[in-house]
Amino acid sequence: MKKIKLIIILTTVSLIFGCNQRKNLNNEKVEIHIDSMGLKIVKKNKKSNSELISFLENPIDLIDYKNQKKNWTSSGFNGFSYYYSPQKRDSIYYAYTYPNDNENPMRFDKIIVFKYGENKQIYNDNTERLIGMNIFSNDSLLGKANLIGLTTSRIKSRFGESELSTSDKLIYINENKIILLKIENNKVASFKYLKLNTNNIDKELIEQIEN
């Protein structure tokens, strides 16, 4: 009889704990503000999405992706002031562009990297660092960053509600990393990803990134 009573007590405690957990989850506050520019700002009192953090930290296997891509072109440039800039001498930014099957032949997929040292002119440089991506095509080689064509509901199930959004964009941020997803017909049509030189990402900086 004592054993049965103990089981009943433990079951009751478990149910109460579960209800409290669900209650706490349901009581998470989500504040939504819309500014004069139509930018929706979502402030959430909940833990950061671990998948989003992992994705923004390392969205692709850069070396593997580059090794498998064909018909690429490259160009070196000084980069924009808001790009993340590792403290390395003898450095340069490179943009690698790749043809895709997009209806607009002028919209190439682009990978931006930071290169330095004696191998900075070499395509297969294992020391280079990913800075950004500008993607228009569905490409399985992107791995977890193959986001083109995914529905907004699928994106939100992976990354949660976006911190910022407009009528045609979802914008996710973590520290100095950002991804801007362009939405058409409720699906991802293209996206930009960047590592920035600041954690203070405001509307003005987002406008620079979009242009």
N, C-alpha and C positions, 0 to 999 in steps of 0.2 A: 504493500500500500504506500509506504514512504517513497519507494522508487517511482511509482506512478505519479505521486504528488510532485516529486522533483522534476519529472519530465514535463508536467503541465506548467510548472512555474517557469522553467527554462524556455518553453515554447511561447509563453505569454510575454516574457521579457524580450525575446527575439522579435515577436510581432510588433511590440511597442517601439523597439529600436528601429525596425524597418520603416514604420509609419513616420517616426520622427525624421529619419533620413530623407524620406520622400517629401515630407513637409518642408525640410530645409532646402531641398532642391527646388521645390515649387515656389519658395519664398525668395529665391535669388532675384535681386533687383536688376531690371534692365531699363535704363533711361534712354529715351530717344529724343534727340533734338534736331530740328531742321533749320539751317541758317538761311540768310537771304539769298545765297547762291544755289540753294536747293541741295546742299550737301547734308546728308543725314549722318549724324554722329551718334553712335551707340556706346553708352558707358555701362559696363557690366561689372557687378560685384561677384565674380566667380573665378575659379582657377583658370589659368591660361590653357588653351588646347595644346596638348603635348604633340599631336601630329602636326599642327600648324607650326609650332616652334621648330620641330625637326625638319620640316619641309623647307622653311625659310632659311634655316642654317645651311642646308645642303640639298638643294632641289634636284640635282642631277649628278650622275657619275661623269664628271667632265672628261676625264681621260678616255673612258670607254666610248662615250658619245662621239667625241672627235675622231677616234680611231675608226669608227664605223661609217662616218659621214663621207660622202663623195662630192666632187664638183664644187668644192668650196673656194671662196675668194677671201682675201684678208686685207686689212688696211690698218696701219698704225696711226694713233692720234693722241692728243694730250689729255683727252677726257674732260668731263664737265666738273665744275668746282664741287658739286655735291656727291661725286663718286667717292666711295671708300678708297682710301689711298694708303696702302701699307708703307711703312717707313723703310723704303729700299732705294738705294742709289742705282743709277744706270737703268731706269725703268721706263715703261711705256704702256699705254693701253692699246689693245688690239681688238678689232671687231671682225669676227668670222661670220660670213653670210653664206647661207645655204639655200639653193633653189627648192621650191616646194610645189605642191599641186594646187595651190590657191588659185582662184579664178583671176586674181589680179597678179600678173607676173612680176610686178614691181615691188610686191610686198614679200621680201625674203625673210626667212627666219634668221635671227641674229643672236650670236653669243658674244658677250663682251668679257674680256679677261685682262688681268693685270700681269705684265711680264717684266722680268728684270734679269740682269746679269748676262752672261755670255750666251745663253740659249734663247734670248728674247726674240730672235729672228727665226726661230725654229718652230714649226707647227706642232710637232710632238714634244712639247716641253712639259715635263712632269712637275715643274715648280710653279707654273702659272696658277693664278687664282681667279675663280669665277667672280665677276662683278655684276653682270646683268644678263638678262635674256629678253628678247622681243620676239614672241612666237605667234604665228598665224595658222600653222598647219597641224593636223593630227599626225603625230609621229611616235610610233611605239618605242623608238630609241631613246625618247625622253624619259622613259620609265614613269616614276610617280609624278613627273611634271608634264605628262601627256594629258593636258586638261582641256584641250580644244574639243568642243562638242558635248562636254559634260553639262548637265542641267544645274541650275542654281541650287536646287534642293540637294543634289549630290554634293556640290561644293560645300554647302552649309553642314551637311552631315559629316564631312571630313574635317572642316576647319572651324565650324561654329558660325555664329553670326559675325558679319564683318564689322570692324570698328567704324568704318566710314563707307558710305555708299551714295550713289546718285541714281537717277532713273535708269542709267545704262552701265553702271559700274559697281563692282564689289571691290573694296580695298582692305587688304589685311596687312597688319603691321606687327612686328615684334622687334623691339630695340631699334637697331639701325637698318633693318631689312623690311622691304615692302613688296607686295605684289598687287598690281592693278589689273583686274579681270574685266574685259569689255564684254558686256552681255547683249546678245541679239536673239530675239525669239526665245527668251528664257534659257539660253545656252551660252557657254563661253565661246566667243568668236575669236578672241585674241587676248594676249596678256603681256604685261611688262613686269619684270622682276629686277630689283636692284638692291645692292648693298651700298649704304650711304655713309657719309662721313660724320653723321650726327644722329642722335636718338630723338632729337626735337623735330618731328615731322609734322609740319603744319600745312594749311591750305596753299600758301604761296609756293612751298616746295613741291607739293603734289602737282600744282599747275605747271611748274617747270618740267617735272618728270613726264607729264602727259604730252607736252609739246615736242 
